[in-house]
Amino acid sequence: MRPQEPSEIKSDILFRVKALYLFFIVLVAVILVRLLYVQFGCRETRINAERLSQRIFRVDTVYAQRGSILARDGEPLAISLFRYQPLFDFSSEGFADSLAFLRHSDSLARLLSTYFGDRTAAQYRDELRRRRNAGRWSYRLSEPRDTAYYRDEGIFPLLVDLLMGRAKVTEKVRDTIRSHRPMRLFPREVDYAEWETLRRYPILNYNMGMTYTLAEYDRRIYPQGDLARRTIGRLGTSGTYGLEMLHAGELAGRNGFSTRQRIARGFSGRVADGDHREAIDGADVVTTIDLNLQDVADRALRRQLERQNAEWGTTLVMEVATGELLAMVNLGRAADGTISERENYALGRSMEPGSTFKLATILALLDDCGMSPERVYETNNGDPVQVGPAKNIRDSHRGDREIALKRAVAGSSNVYFARAIWEYYGVTGKKKEFSDFLHDKLGLGESVGFEALGERAPQITREWKVPDPGVMLVKMAYGYRVRLTPLQMITFYNAIANDGRKIAPVLVREIRRNGETEERFRTQTLRSRICSDRTLRIVRECLEEVAKTGTASAYFGDTTRLRVAAKTGTAQVTSGDAGRYLGSMAVYFPADNPRYTVLTTIQTRRQGGKAYYGGPLAGPVVKRVVDYLYAREHDWSKRLVSDGERRYPERMKGGDVEQIRTVARRLSPRVHAEERHGWGRATVDSASHVEIRSLSAAADRMPDVRGMGLKEALFLLESRGLHVTVTGSGAVVRQSPSAGETIRPGGAAHVELRMKN
């Protein structure tokens, strides 16, 4: 029997099966290769995956709060405040209950109207309802279908049903498709304390399950306004300068970041296990600026610029022993006549100082040349003379002929110093020795360490290869052909006050973070000794004579209260338009034990009826600053001597809170005040603890002046427009109207004073 041959059908089927297997194997291989390529090799896939991830997840920058710039007592000069703007989801599920929304929106509208005061409650209510209904679809179903279906499936099934007639648009709202676009409700940004109040209002307190996100904005605030603005500096597109620029790294801190997941349009949540880094807030920069003194100096300089119609001015106050700059005022006049802190004139204006430079000439003559202070020169009674090659040298006043050094300094004689310098340095051919003394001994050719803030380098020649070296030498004797900034000049005068030790000015005390000092800036010595003890004694006597009988005597001639050492200077500005003058006055006091050095420099034009000499131009400003410092200090003359027994006050008068605190801290074991500034009443308990309660600042309410002295009570009442009558003496014991009553400007008030045993 022959074997049965396989049928052609089976062979064909087997071939097809094998081909199909092979096809699927190849297909699977292709798919695997494609998957591997898509997963690992396709650049487009990675890009799309990153785009998808970025839509779902994002990394937000967590901004560090910029550090503050503080005055020496901790008062803020520049601070950063986070401001908040809540962005609300008016389509969140909590608003599905229309009746609840209408009830709570009325209450919220009234509260917002009262809080912000920019719109009526009805306007806020209409705005809330308009925002809730913005972007919503209103529709009615024509067949029974669960409305949640559309919320789950989205807007496309609804559009299909609308086209097929299964749903119809109607004015009656039964359900909506919600838009989760974030919307602003508040008319402005609010700070954190305000938000803590606002979030308790209806709807905002989650009583309807509302969704919001809190947008943060870092705003730089300057609480003191224009005070010390050029010194503090500024951040912005218009330029960064001042301390804001110099200590930008310390102030900036380090930003952090946080991973967030998208929840709805405009809303996201923090991913708990995502990539996060905490922000490190910036450090605080504590300056040496005394805020009250800065304010006094600013007002005095501003007033003088206005009175004299001057162009610009600067006032500096330096503490003698430490070199700390307690005040740095820089005011300039704009084209429209307004006066503001336009430029840092104390650092950036290197100008011929005039007669204030004669201090350097005196030191050179006494210390380098050994000239006797009794040396006499003919000054020619104010008529012009020729000194060496220099012609038309004259003094600005008459009355002096043959005078010695002290009188020459007091009267600021140009002729005297021109003759002396020419005799000792010109005739002998020692011009270079003069300039070397100014550079090497006095350090006047060097900056004082403020280059980073824009300090101009001084200009004092060391090379005498000029067309008229003799004329230059003579003019240098009284402050021309040299250039110094006001800051360099006050540093020089402070060296005389500081027993000959020249120290660099200090503007920043420390860098502080979280209340702890990270870096402390110490005083740096520029020259340990600029002159001998003999020369220092003679120079001090000469500068005191300037204040007693010389060009500053109109302001400091009365020595019964305070002895001052001073020097004035006037220079005609030789660069730019003609007719400009620079007037200066430098002062240190008390003369016998100096604590403070003050310098004011003002530039003005020569105008009819206006001052342009240094004394009358700068003197009123310096006088005001000196008077303030003298009145503020407590131990200029006599000191309290302890008898061994500690004594405490039984009562204290009310008045200015800052003054009460200053006195109370010296006399009481504990002082507590509600506020640091303003007006207040002081009470003393049986343990001699002083409690200072602040008075209401409301201008239409009668303040409580009981316990105040007459000066404080009169000032406070008259500042509110009241006409005050007074009986008795001592402290206020009765007042009319009573405290808290409504008052009107022009009304009458009466206070009764009585001495308390």
Residue pairs with C-beta under 8 A, 6 or more apart in sequence:
38 45
39 45
55 262
56 261
56 262
57 259
57 260
57 261
57 262
57 271
57 274
58 259
58 260
58 262
58 268
59 257
59 258
59 259
59 260
59 275
60 257
60 258
60 259
60 260
61 255
61 256
61 257
62 255
62 256
62 257
62 258
62 277
62 278
62 279
63 216
63 218
63 255
63 279
64 252
64 253
64 254
64 255
64 256
64 279
64 280
64 281
64 282
65 80
65 82
65 218
65 253
65 279
65 281
65 282
66 80
66 218
66 220
66 251
66 252
66 253
66 281
66 282
67 80
67 250
67 251
67 252
67 253
67 281
67 282
67 283
67 284
67 285
67 513
68 76
68 77
68 78
68 79
68 80
68 284
68 285
69 76
69 77
69 78
69 79
69 232
69 243
69 244
69 251
69 284
69 285
69 287
70 76
70 77
70 284
70 285
70 286
70 287
70 512
71 77
71 287
71 289
71 290
71 291
71 294
72 286
72 287
72 288
72 289
72 290
72 291
72 324
72 326
72 509
73 290
73 291
74 286
75 224
75 291
76 223
76 224
77 222
77 223
77 224
77 227
77 228
77 232
77 287
77 289
77 291
78 220
78 221
78 222
78 232
78 233
78 243
78 244
79 220
79 221
79 223
80 218
80 219
80 220
80 221
80 282
81 191
81 218
81 219
81 221
82 191
82 192
82 216
82 217
82 218
82 219
83 189
83 190
83 191
83 216
83 217
83 218
83 219
84 189
84 190
84 191
84 192
84 194
84 195
84 214
84 215
84 216
84 217
85 184
85 186
85 189
85 190
85 214
85 215
85 217
86 184
86 185
86 186
86 195
86 204
86 212
86 213
86 214
86 215
87 182
87 183
87 184
87 212
87 213
87 214
87 215
87 266
88 131
88 182
88 183
88 184
88 185
88 210
88 211
88 212
89 180
89 182
89 183
89 210
89 211
89 212
89 264
89 266
89 267
90 131
90 132
90 134
90 183
90 210
91 132
91 135
91 136
91 176
91 178
91 179
91 180
91 181
92 178
92 180
92 209
92 210
92 211
93 209
94 206
94 208
94 209
94 210
94 211
95 101
95 132
95 208
95 210
97 208
98 173
100 208
101 132
101 203
101 208
102 129
104 202
104 203
104 207
104 208
105 125
105 128
105 129
105 132
105 202
105 203
106 121
106 125
107 201
107 202
108 124
108 128
108 201
108 202
108 203
108 204
109 121
109 122
109 124
109 125
109 128
110 121
110 124
111 201
111 202
112 119
112 121
112 124
112 185
112 186
112 201
113 119
113 120
113 121
113 123
113 124
115 197
115 198
116 186
116 187
116 188
118 187
119 127
119 187
127 185
128 185
131 183
131 185
134 179
134 183
135 178
135 179
135 181
136 173
136 176
136 177
136 178
136 179
137 155
137 158
137 169
137 176
137 177
138 169
138 170
138 171
138 172
138 173
138 174
138 176
139 158
139 162
139 167
139 168
139 169
139 170
139 174
139 175
140 167
140 168
140 169
140 170
140 172
140 174
141 147
141 166
141 167
141 174
142 165
142 166
142 167
142 168
143 166
145 161
145 166
147 174
147 175
149 157
150 157
150 158
150 175
150 177
151 177
155 177
158 167
158 177
161 167
162 168
162 169
179 265
180 264
180 265
180 266
180 267
181 265
181 266
182 212
182 213
182 265
182 266
182 267
186 198
189 217
189 219
190 198
195 214
198 204
199 205
203 210
204 210
204 212
211 264
211 267
213 266
213 267
213 268
220 234
220 235
222 229
222 232
224 291
226 298
226 340
226 341
227 291
227 294
227 295
227 298
228 289
228 294
228 327
228 328
228 329
228 341
229 242
229 340
229 341
230 241
230 242
230 330
230 341
230 342
230 343
230 344
231 242
231 243
231 287
231 289
231 328
231 330
231 344
231 507
232 242
232 243
232 244
233 240
233 241
233 242
233 243
233 244
233 245
233 246
234 240
234 241
234 242
234 244
235 244
235 248
240 248
241 344
241 453
241 454
242 344
242 453
243 285
243 287
243 453
243 507
243 508
244 251
246 452
246 453
247 285
247 508
247 511
250 282
250 283
250 285
250 511
251 282
251 283
251 285
252 282
253 279
253 280
253 281
253 282
253 283
254 279
254 280
255 279
256 276
256 277
256 278
256 279
256 280
257 275
257 276
257 277
258 270
258 274
258 276
258 277
259 270
259 271
259 274
259 275
259 276
260 268
260 269
260 270
260 271
260 274
261 268
261 269
261 270
261 271
261 274
262 268
263 269
283 511
283 512
283 513
283 518
284 511
284 512
284 513
285 508
285 511
285 512
286 508
286 509
286 510
286 511
286 512
287 507
287 508
287 509
288 319
288 324
288 325
288 326
288 506
288 507
288 508
288 509
289 325
289 326
289 327
289 328
289 507
290 317
290 326
290 327
292 632
293 317
293 326
293 327
293 625
293 628
293 629
294 326
294 327
294 328
294 329
296 327
296 624
296 625
296 628
297 315
297 317
297 327
297 329
297 621
297 624
297 625
298 315
298 329
298 331
300 315
300 620
300 621
300 624
300 625
301 313
301 314
301 315
301 329
301 331
301 600
301 602
301 621
302 331
302 339
303 620
304 310
304 313
304 602
304 617
304 618
304 620
304 621
305 312
305 313
305 331
305 333
305 339
305 602
306 339
308 602
308 604
308 610
308 611
308 617
309 604
309 605
309 607
309 610
310 333
310 602
310 603
310 604
310 617
311 332
311 333
311 580
311 603
311 604
311 605
312 330
312 331
312 332
312 333
312 342
312 343
312 345
312 349
312 602
312 603
313 329
313 331
313 332
313 345
313 600
313 601
313 602
313 603
313 618
313 621
314 328
314 329
314 330
314 331
314 345
314 346
314 349
314 486
314 600
314 601
315 327
315 328
315 329
315 598
315 599
315 600
315 621
315 622
315 625
316 325
316 327
316 328
316 329
316 346
316 486
316 487
316 490
316 598
316 599
316 600
317 325
317 326
317 327
317 328
317 596
317 597
317 598
317 625
317 629
318 324
318 325
318 326
318 490
318 491
318 494
318 505
318 596
318 597
318 598
319 326
319 595
319 596
320 494
320 497
320 498
320 588
320 594
320 595
320 596
320 597
321 498
321 595
322 503
322 506
322 523
323 491
323 494
323 503
323 504
323 505
323 506
323 523
324 505
324 506
324 507
324 509
325 505
325 506
325 507
326 596
327 625
328 346
328 507
329 341
330 341
330 342
330 343
330 344
330 345
330 346
331 339
331 340
331 341
331 342
332 339
332 340
332 341
332 342
332 343
332 345
333 339
334 340
334 342
343 349
344 453
344 454
345 486
345 601
346 485
346 486
346 487
347 450
347 453
347 454
347 455
347 456
347 485
347 487
348 454
348 455
348 456
348 485
349 456
349 485
349 486
350 456
350 457
350 458
350 459
350 483
350 484
350 485
351 483
351 484
351 485
351 571
351 573
351 582
351 603
352 479
352 480
352 481
352 482
352 483
352 571
352 573
352 574
352 582
353 479
353 482
353 484
353 489
353 569
353 571
353 582
353 584
354 478
354 479
354 480
354 569
354 570
354 571
354 582
354 584
354 614
355 412
355 414
355 478
355 479
355 567
355 568
355 569
355 570
355 571
355 614
356 479
356 489
356 493
356 567
356 568
356 569
356 584
356 585
356 586
356 614
357 476
357 478
357 479
357 482
357 484
357 489
357 569
358 409
358 412
358 417
358 477
358 478
358 479
358 567
358 569
359 492
359 493
359 496
359 539
359 543
359 567
360 438
360 442
360 444
360 492
361 417
361 420
361 421
361 476
361 477
361 478
362 405
362 409
362 417
362 538
362 539
362 542
363 437
363 441
363 442
363 530
363 531
363 535
363 539
364 421
364 425
364 434
364 437
364 438
365 371
365 420
365 421
365 424
366 373
366 531
366 534
366 535
366 538
366 539
367 437
367 441
367 531
367 532
367 535
368 433
368 434
368 437
368 441
369 424
369 425
371 405
371 420
371 424
373 404
373 405
373 406
373 538
373 542
374 404
374 405
375 404
375 405
375 420
376 402
376 403
376 404
377 402
377 403
377 408
377 415
377 416
377 419
377 420
378 401
378 402
378 415
378 419
379 395
379 400
379 401
379 402
379 403
379 408
379 413
379 415
379 416
380 394
380 395
380 401
380 415
381 398
381 399
381 400
381 401
382 394
382 395
382 396
382 397
382 398
382 399
382 400
383 394
384 391
384 392
384 393
384 394
385 392
385 393
385 394
385 415
386 392
386 393
387 393
387 415
387 418
387 419
387 422
387 474
388 418
388 422
388 426
388 427
388 470
388 471
388 473
388 474
389 468
389 470
389 471
389 474
390 418
390 422
390 470
390 471
390 474
390 475
393 414
393 415
393 418
393 474
394 414
394 415
395 411
395 412
395 413
395 414
395 415
396 412
396 414
396 570
396 613
397 411
399 411
400 407
400 408
400 411
400 413
403 411
403 413
403 416
405 416
405 538
405 542
406 541
406 542
406 545
407 413
407 545
408 416
408 417
409 542
409 543
409 545
409 546
409 550
409 567
410 542
410 545
410 546
410 548
410 549
410 550
410 551
411 550
411 551
412 546
412 550
412 551
412 567
412 568
412 569
414 477
414 478
417 477
417 478
418 474
418 475
418 477
418 478
420 477
421 434
421 473
421 474
421 476
421 477
422 470
422 473
422 474
422 477
424 430
425 431
425 433
425 434
425 473
426 470
426 473
426 474
431 464
431 469
431 473
432 462
432 464
434 473
434 476
435 460
435 461
435 462
435 464
436 462
438 444
438 445
438 460
439 445
439 446
439 460
439 462
441 527
441 530
441 531
442 492
442 502
442 527
442 530
443 502
443 526
443 527
443 530
444 458
444 460
444 482
444 484
444 488
444 492
445 458
445 460
445 462
446 458
446 526
447 455
447 457
447 458
447 488
448 455
448 487
448 488
448 491
448 504
448 505
448 526
449 455
449 504
449 505
449 524
450 487
450 505
450 507
451 457
453 507
455 485
455 487
455 488
456 483
456 485
458 482
458 483
458 484
458 485
458 488
459 482
459 483
460 476
460 482
460 483
461 472
461 481
461 482
464 472
466 472
472 481
475 481
476 482
479 569
479 571
480 571
480 574
484 492
486 584
486 599
486 601
487 505
489 584
489 586
489 599
489 601
490 505
490 586
490 597
490 598
490 599
491 502
491 503
491 504
491 505
491 526
492 502
493 567
493 586
493 588
493 597
493 599
494 502
494 503
494 588
494 597
495 501
495 502
495 503
495 527
495 530
496 536
496 539
496 540
496 543
496 565
496 588
497 565
497 588
497 594
497 597
498 594
499 536
500 529
500 530
500 531
500 533
500 536
501 525
501 527
501 528
501 529
501 530
502 525
502 526
502 527
502 530
503 523
503 524
503 525
503 526
504 523
504 524
504 525
504 526
506 521
506 523
508 521
509 520
509 521
510 517
510 518
510 519
510 520
510 521
511 517
511 518
511 519
512 518
531 539
540 565
540 591
543 565
543 566
543 567
543 588
543 591
544 563
544 564
544 565
544 591
546 552
546 553
546 565
546 566
546 567
546 568
547 553
547 555
547 556
547 557
547 559
547 563
547 564
547 565
547 566
547 587
547 591
548 556
548 557
548 559
549 557
550 566
550 568
551 568
551 613
551 614
551 615
552 564
552 566
552 567
552 568
552 585
552 587
552 615
552 619
554 615
554 616
554 619
555 615
555 619
555 620
555 622
555 623
556 562
556 564
556 566
556 587
556 623
556 626
561 630
562 589
562 590
562 626
562 630
562 636
563 589
563 590
563 591
563 592
564 587
564 588
564 589
564 590
564 591
564 626
565 587
565 588
565 589
565 591
565 594
566 585
566 586
566 587
566 622
567 585
567 586
568 583
568 584
568 585
568 613
568 614
568 615
568 618
568 619
569 582
569 583
569 584
569 585
569 586
569 614
570 581
570 582
570 583
570 584
570 612
570 613
570 614
570 617
571 581
571 582
572 580
572 581
572 582
573 580
573 581
573 582
573 603
579 605
579 606
580 603
580 604
580 605
580 606
581 603
581 604
581 605
581 606
581 612
581 613
581 617
582 601
582 602
582 603
583 601
583 602
583 603
583 604
583 611
583 612
583 613
583 614
583 615
583 616
583 617
583 618
584 599
584 600
584 601
584 602
584 614
584 618
585 599
585 600
585 614
585 615
585 618
585 619
585 621
585 622
586 597
586 598
586 599
587 597
587 598
587 599
587 622
587 626
588 594
588 596
588 597
588 598
589 595
589 596
589 598
589 626
589 629
589 630
590 636
595 629
595 633
596 626
596 629
598 622
598 625
598 626
599 622
600 618
600 621
600 622
600 625
601 618
602 617
602 618
602 621
604 610
604 611
604 612
604 617
605 612
606 612
611 617
630 636
634 666
647 667
648 667
648 668
648 669
648 684
648 688
649 664
649 667
649 668
649 684
649 688
649 690
650 684
650 688
651 682
651 684
651 707
651 756
652 660
652 663
652 664
652 682
652 684
652 690
653 660
653 682
653 707
653 708
653 709
653 712
653 731
654 660
654 679
654 680
654 681
654 682
654 705
654 706
654 707
654 708
654 712
655 679
655 680
655 708
655 709
655 711
655 712
656 678
656 679
656 712
657 673
657 675
657 676
657 677
657 678
657 679
657 680
657 692
657 694
658 676
658 677
660 673
660 680
660 682
660 690
660 692
661 671
661 673
661 676
661 692
664 671
664 682
664 690
664 692
665 671
668 684
668 688
668 689
668 690
669 687
669 688
669 689
670 687
670 689
670 690
671 689
671 690
671 692
672 689
672 690
672 691
672 692
673 680
673 692
673 694
674 680
674 692
674 693
674 694
675 694
678 694
678 695
678 697
679 694
679 695
679 703
679 712
679 716
680 692
680 693
680 694
680 695
681 692
681 693
681 695
681 704
681 706
681 707
681 708
682 690
682 691
682 692
682 707
683 690
683 691
683 693
683 707
684 690
684 691
685 691
695 703
695 704
695 716
696 703
696 740
699 720
700 742
700 743
700 744
701 740
701 741
701 742
701 743
702 735
702 737
702 738
702 739
702 740
702 741
702 742
702 743
702 749
703 716
703 717
703 720
703 739
704 735
704 739
704 740
705 712
705 713
705 716
705 717
705 732
705 735
705 739
705 751
706 732
706 733
706 734
706 735
706 739
707 731
707 732
708 716
708 731
708 732
709 731
709 732
710 726
710 729
710 732
710 751
710 753
713 724
713 732
713 735
713 751
714 724
714 726
717 724
717 749
717 751
718 724
720 743
720 745
721 743
721 744
721 745
721 746
721 747
722 743
722 745
722 746
722 747
722 748
722 749
723 746
723 747
723 748
723 749
724 748
724 749
724 750
724 751
725 748
725 749
725 750
725 751
726 750
726 751
726 752
726 753
727 750
727 751
727 752
727 753
728 752
728 753
728 754
729 753
729 754
729 755
730 753
730 754
730 755
730 756
731 753
731 754
731 755
731 756
732 751
732 752
732 753
733 752
733 753
733 754
734 751
734 752
735 749
735 750
735 751
735 752
736 749
736 750
736 751
737 743
737 747
737 749
743 749
